[in-house]
Amino acid sequence: MASLQDIKRRIASTTKTKQITAAVELVSTAKLNQIQHAAPGYHQYADRLKVVVEHLVEAHLLDNVDASHIPMVDKRPVKKTGVLIVTSDKGMVGSYNANVIKQTNALLERNNLTPDNAVILAIGGNGAEFYKKRGYTVVLDHRGVSDVPTFNELRQALKTVMSLYEAKAFDELHLVYNHFVNRLTAKYQDLQLLPLTKDTLAKMEGNRAEDDSEHENQYTVQSAYDSEPDSTAVLNVVLPQYVQALIFEAILDAKTAEHAASSTAMSSATDSAKDIIGTLSLQYNRARQAQITTEITEITGGMVALE
């Protein structure tokens, strides 16, 4: 049996751990509230941009476009596949990183992707380090995303994604991340972003409709567009903005899920610490009582021996 001093040390160390997890829980909850307050404004902008692209598709502007002049729609033979994975830089987020990495590994296996025919673009240190150790080439390693990210903060990273695709570092791009559902639930998302085709746009719109039905019939779709100076110039401006908006929105969404996961994990850790302290305190009291009983018995025995 552990000594009273050992039990006291364990109670003291567990109490300190509980104080840390409780503090992290409070901080994560505050960050979650901040990002939930800030995100709707950008989501509205992104939704409008998505609807514009949907209208352009309905207006047949993507039909018979010259892919040599619009890199975003250039559907070329797939020699390399890019996987853009969004994780956190640090731990204390429960199973947040493990879930997205596990699902991404399943995606790689389903598509027969290996370090020879796939490259990784990582937002967050956990994803970058995991795939570097497994031999994958990490062509983008962006860390230090703030608790409430801004578009300007990530502008250069988003431009790098576009530049890598245009430079043919990869021929198609998947975006994988944890989508925030509520404080207790995150849902893994896999979107094929590039190249932009009618099929990939339809799949992305299908995912958006599942997550949010309020967009239905919000705008009237035109049957045709008059573009100035021409449709190629319009698409070369709109489509890169569209892809960057999708990536940034995913990062914002994933960061929200990260704060929620941290808050939930730290709440569970705090509760577990309280249970351990309770068990140790009961163990300490029983041991102390046994010690006192032993001392009384020894004193009584000594008195009897002296009589």
C-alpha positions in Angstrom: 0.0 0.0 0.0 1.2 3.5 -0.8 2.4 5.6 2.1 0.5 8.6 3.3 3.2 10.9 1.9 2.9 9.3 -1.5 -0.9 9.7 -1.5 -0.5 13.4 -0.5 2.0 14.0 -3.4 -0.4 12.3 -5.9 -3.3 14.5 -4.6 -1.2 17.6 -4.9 0.0 16.8 -8.5 -3.5 15.9 -9.6 -4.9 19.1 -8.2 -2.3 21.1 -10.2 -3.2 19.2 -13.3 -6.9 19.9 -12.7 -6.2 23.6 -12.3 -4.4 23.6 -15.7 -7.1 21.7 -17.6 -9.8 23.9 -16.0 -7.9 27.0 -17.2 -7.4 25.6 -20.7 -11.1 24.8 -20.8 -12.1 28.3 -20.0 -9.6 29.8 -22.5 -10.8 27.4 -25.3 -14.5 28.2 -24.5 -13.7 31.9 -24.8 -11.9 31.4 -28.1 -14.8 29.3 -29.4 -17.2 32.1 -28.5 -15.0 34.6 -30.3 -14.7 32.7 -33.5 -18.4 31.9 -33.6 -19.1 35.6 -33.3 -16.6 36.5 -36.0 -17.2 33.7 -38.6 -20.8 34.5 -39.8 -19.7 37.6 -41.6 -17.2 35.7 -43.7 -19.6 32.8 -44.3 -22.1 35.3 -45.8 -19.4 36.6 -48.2 -18.3 33.0 -49.1 -21.9 32.0 -49.7 -22.5 34.9 -52.1 -19.4 34.0 -54.0 -20.5 30.3 -54.2 -23.8 31.4 -55.6 -22.1 33.6 -58.2 -20.1 30.6 -59.4 -23.2 28.4 -59.4 -24.9 31.1 -61.6 -21.9 31.1 -64.0 -22.2 27.3 -64.3 -25.9 27.6 -65.0 -25.2 30.3 -67.6 -22.8 27.8 -69.3 -19.7 30.0 -69.0 -17.7 26.9 -68.1 -18.8 25.0 -71.2 -16.1 24.7 -73.8 -13.7 27.1 -72.0 -10.1 27.2 -73.1 -8.3 25.4 -70.3 -4.9 26.7 -71.4 -6.1 30.2 -70.4 -8.0 29.2 -67.2 -5.7 27.1 -65.0 -8.4 26.3 -62.5 -10.4 24.2 -65.0 -7.4 22.6 -66.6 -8.2 18.8 -66.3 -4.9 17.1 -67.0 -3.7 13.5 -66.5 -3.3 12.9 -62.8 0.3 12.2 -62.1 0.4 13.8 -58.6 -2.5 14.3 -56.2 -2.3 17.1 -53.6 -4.0 16.6 -50.2 -4.5 19.8 -48.2 -5.0 18.7 -44.6 -6.0 21.1 -41.8 -5.0 20.2 -38.3 -3.9 22.0 -35.1 -0.4 23.0 -34.2 -0.6 21.8 -30.6 -2.3 19.1 -28.5 -4.8 19.2 -25.7 -7.6 18.9 -28.3 -8.8 15.3 -27.6 -9.1 13.2 -30.7 -9.4 16.2 -33.1 -6.1 15.6 -34.9 -6.3 11.8 -34.7 -9.7 11.7 -36.4 -8.8 13.8 -39.4 -5.5 12.0 -39.9 -7.2 8.6 -39.6 -9.8 9.6 -42.2 -7.2 11.1 -44.5 -5.1 7.9 -44.3 -8.3 6.0 -45.4 -8.7 8.5 -48.3 -5.0 7.9 -49.4 -5.6 4.1 -49.2 -8.8 4.2 -51.2 -7.2 6.2 -54.0 -4.0 4.2 -53.9 -2.0 7.3 -53.0 1.5 6.9 -51.8 4.6 9.2 -51.3 5.4 8.5 -55.0 2.1 9.9 -56.4 0.9 12.3 -53.7 2.0 15.4 -52.0 0.8 17.0 -48.8 -0.2 20.6 -48.2 -0.5 21.1 -44.4 -2.2 23.8 -42.5 -1.1 23.0 -38.9 1.9 21.3 -37.5 0.3 18.0 -36.5 -0.6 17.0 -40.1 2.8 18.2 -41.5 4.9 16.3 -39.0 2.8 13.1 -39.3 3.2 12.9 -43.1 6.8 14.0 -43.1 7.7 11.1 -40.9 6.0 8.7 -43.3 7.9 9.9 -46.3 5.4 12.2 -48.0 6.7 15.4 -49.6 5.1 18.4 -47.8 5.0 21.2 -50.4 3.2 23.6 -48.0 3.8 23.7 -44.3 1.9 26.6 -42.8 1.8 26.9 -39.0 0.8 29.5 -36.4 -2.8 30.1 -37.6 -4.3 32.5 -35.1 -7.2 31.6 -32.8 -9.6 33.7 -34.9 -8.0 33.6 -38.4 -8.3 36.4 -40.9 -8.1 36.2 -44.7 -5.2 38.6 -44.8 -3.2 36.4 -42.4 -3.6 33.4 -44.8 -3.5 35.3 -48.1 0.0 34.2 -49.0 -0.6 30.5 -48.1 -3.7 30.5 -50.2 -1.9 32.1 -53.2 0.8 29.4 -52.7 -1.8 26.7 -53.2 -2.9 28.3 -56.4 0.7 28.8 -57.7 1.6 25.1 -56.9 -1.4 23.9 -59.0 -0.6 26.2 -61.9 3.1 25.0 -61.7 1.8 21.4 -61.9 3.2 20.4 -58.5 0.0 18.3 -58.4 -2.8 17.7 -60.9 -5.8 17.5 -58.5 -6.4 18.8 -55.0 -8.4 17.3 -52.1 -9.2 19.5 -49.1 -9.7 17.5 -45.8 -10.6 18.9 -42.4 -13.0 18.6 -39.5 -16.2 20.5 -40.0 -17.7 22.0 -36.9 -21.2 20.7 -36.2 -21.7 21.7 -32.6 -19.6 21.8 -29.4 -19.6 18.0 -29.1 -19.5 16.9 -32.7 -17.2 17.4 -35.7 -17.6 15.9 -39.1 -14.8 14.9 -41.4 -15.0 16.6 -44.8 -13.3 15.7 -48.0 -13.7 18.0 -51.0 -12.1 17.8 -54.3 -11.3 21.4 -55.1 -9.2 21.2 -58.3 -9.6 21.1 -61.1 -12.9 22.9 -61.2 -15.4 21.0 -63.3 -19.1 20.8 -63.4 -18.9 17.5 -61.5 -16.7 18.8 -58.7 -18.8 22.0 -58.4 -22.0 19.9 -58.2 -20.5 17.7 -55.4 -19.4 20.8 -53.4 -22.8 22.3 -53.8 -24.4 19.0 -52.7 -22.2 19.1 -49.5 -23.2 22.7 -48.9 -26.9 21.9 -49.3 -26.6 19.1 -46.7 -25.0 21.4 -44.2 -27.2 24.4 -44.7 -30.6 24.4 -46.4 -31.2 28.2 -46.1 -29.5 28.8 -49.4 -32.2 27.1 -51.4 -34.0 29.5 -53.7 -32.3 32.5 -52.1 -31.3 33.9 -55.4 -32.8 33.8 -58.9 -30.4 32.1 -61.4 -29.9 33.9 -64.7 -30.0 31.8 -67.8 -27.3 33.8 -69.5 -24.5 36.3 -68.6 -23.1 39.2 -70.6 -19.4 39.4 -69.6 -17.0 42.3 -70.1 -14.4 42.1 -71.4 -15.0 38.4 -72.0 -15.9 35.2 -70.1 -12.2 34.1 -69.9 -11.2 37.3 -68.0 -14.2 36.9 -65.7 -13.5 33.3 -64.8 -9.8 34.0 -64.3 -10.8 36.5 -61.6 -13.7 34.7 -60.0 -12.5 31.1 -59.9 -9.3 31.7 -58.0 -11.2 33.8 -55.5 -13.8 31.0 -55.2 -11.1 28.3 -54.5 -9.3 30.6 -51.9 -12.7 31.3 -50.3 -13.4 27.6 -49.9 -10.0 26.9 -48.4 -10.2 29.8 -46.0 -13.7 28.9 -45.0 -12.6 25.3 -44.3 -9.7 26.7 -42.1 -12.1 28.9 -40.2 -14.5 25.9 -39.8 -11.7 23.6 -38.7 -10.4 26.2 -36.2 -13.9 26.4 -34.7 -14.0 22.6 -34.3 -10.5 22.7 -32.8 -11.6 25.1 -30.0 -14.7 23.0 -29.4 -12.6 19.8 -29.2 -10.2 21.5 -26.8 -13.0 22.8 -24.5 -14.7 19.3 -24.5 -11.4 17.4 -23.9 -10.3 19.7 -21.1 -13.7 19.5 -19.5 -13.5 15.7 -19.5 -9.9 15.9 -18.1 -11.0 18.2 -15.3 -13.9 15.8 -14.4 -11.5 12.9 -14.4 -9.0 14.8 -12.2 -11.8 15.5 -9.7 -12.7 11.8 -9.6 -9.1 10.8 -9.0 -8.7 13.4 -6.3 -11.9 12.0 -4.6 -10.6 8.4 -4.8 -7.2 9.4 -3.5 -8.7 11.5 -0.7 -10.8 8.5 0.4 -7.7 6.3 0.2 -5.7 8.8 2.3 -8.4 9.1 4.9 -8.7 5.3 5.3 -4.9 5.0 5.5 -4.7 7.8 8.1 -7.5 6.1 10.1 -5.7 2.8 10.0 -2.6 4.5 11.1 -4.3 6.2 14.0 -6.0 2.9 15.0 -2.6 1.2 15.0 -1.1 3.9 17.1 -4.0 3.7 19.7 -3.6 -0.1 19.8 0.1 0.2 20.4 -0.4 2.8 23.2 -3.1 0.6 24.8 -0.9 -2.5 24.6 2.0 -0.5 26.2 -0.2 0.6 29.1 -1.4 -3.0 29.7 2.2 -4.2 29.7 3.1 -1.6 32.4 0.3 -2.6 34.7 
